[in-house]
Amino acid sequence: MAMAASACKGLLLMALAAAVLSTASATLQYDFYSSSCPQAEEAVRNATMKIISANPTMGAAFVRLFFHDCFVKGCDASILLDQSSSNPQPEKLAIPLRGYDAVNTIKAAVEAVCPGVVSCADILAYAARDSAMVSGGFTFAMPGGRRDGLASDLNDIPANIPSPSMQVQQLIGSFAAKGLSADDLVSLSGAHSFGQTHCSFVTPRLYPSLDRTMDRAFGEALQSECPRRGPGGAVLDNNKVKDPNALTNQYYKNVIARQVMFTSDQTLTSSAATAKMVQDNAADPVAWMARFAGAMVRMGGIEVLTGTQGEIRKVCGATNSGS
């Protein structure tokens, strides 16, 4: 019975993700590599599973990389480019993200079966999807066909990445600028059920006094982990209530309990519309999984390069020209 329920859940999520493809990008396709590299998605999945099994924190790292990639210059793997003469200030210099070496490992596994065929942008999208399978127990179809960009500039970040200090209307505007809805915003915020952050992003809510929207006991516990004059780079688990490496709807229960890290989390209860979405996702984990799947597919279609645009990188950290 449990296996049947699990299978039905997977079919539901895949069907819902498929239904939203037209809103993601008409140029992306499911099973994009079915002819050119039939083993592509399996190779990504196997490598991703191995990486997360060895280090459970990496599931959240892949999802966060995918989010940052798509919101800055679209889903073109610009977040993966290293510093070079043509990209002297790449995005990765600005934000302390994890997972770059892991993505390179996945790329190497794919190159071993299909050299020069699968883009780093698609590999990152598939790895984020497979992170939901390993860390959340659900999966969905992710279209492919993205190509890799040639440029990366950290100066593009401030105007594109939502800040953890944003209020709900600012967040809605930030997502709307990418073609995403308020429902997508709330659904994707569920990724804060797992992963890590740093004290420097949390201390604005702790000092000089506790944010009144934060649960007092929760805030005082955070103050002990992030002292006022302590190292801002100290690492915290996003989810202090349940398993910090599980992608679940626990995030929404934490929001309701006022036990979340960022202003951008707690502010979701300050609007009647988004507060209702938070309540719905807290009450129904399978419905949230379906919404999360659809939002991931839509996010994966932001400003993509396709056809002959961009290139298929040989390695994810450098353009093929090497400059």
Steps between C-alpha positions, in 0.01 A plus 500: 500500500780744591681424174180560303444833675858601429464409132177699474668799660785482250261476206302797629810715532631406156163574340473837669854597403425400141187714502700814578764458229328748272528766771870426552631525146362383170856427384589246769403136455451199721737211416708751307799264485303185416678475163827687548584359845243252635707444815523871591236528771593162647865603518407824677267316737753234594776754563267729696378214719857396574602855593202559731536157660858588590407852618127556571542879503565498126135460402426851619821626340390380154155659534650829615749504211214443257299785651794742485583395146148556371438832673822659369523508118257210472573125527825505303756364750652847540525433875753222427756704303839559661696823481666556163617782273155521338319461833720680755220531758281190470190452713656232716739755655211689658306230686643212711311217331597134521489224242725617216734201527201269527352637177837443332487140620157454345612664177797262480265202542281625216797582277621143547191366324419788262784747442399851401125440494344596833517858623607599849174696528299181446725302733431753776125485433498120510716491814259738675207280395680187620578670831125508563491125437788419736431757773123531467379162376319634193592555139368671190587547134738784416525620138837547333654689213669786685837613369788651693566873509831667428497772765474536877508828690449541875362849436186334361419347839361788714218586261398137448542290815232558766645616831429316828393837641224555242134540594230297329401758236864548403539123467188472287638775275838329475341172393255673265798655320606144415155396386422316824191536717444554872409131519838414344669721758334324792545153348871547430557651845438149629859427399595680823393181677853377435845642447724740683549872548744727682461709813557819302165448324316439827648753745296795363196329658684434829666834582480755647178328612307196387270546204149508648377261231746230617412245768689617809640164610608428143664840471685469830636163389623663178666776700704236680616361166555841344636733769484869424872533434553144386618376159243585235610200297391247761275239338141433607246243385200670336263259675564496875183302574525182291754318281704783340576285196143402409299688238150501651206725579638544854611846391141623494436369851812686609372821339170466686691439826719806427811281507670595173825676422424785266265794475422372150368179660288651778355771277305236308245514783457878472281481189164325516558331163847363572406413860222279359754331271726437799211342690402283203855374447543426870180296501555295183854375425408330171329813366809700591724249320289546186519879528874488563548275195305735276684805633838334442407429138383857447812641663706273276362681196614851596685674215647177365743479210399238244571387145829652386520758780789469743689173496534157659794540735764230523550585867252694710746751642624641170374594157633293211724784393672474837528876537 
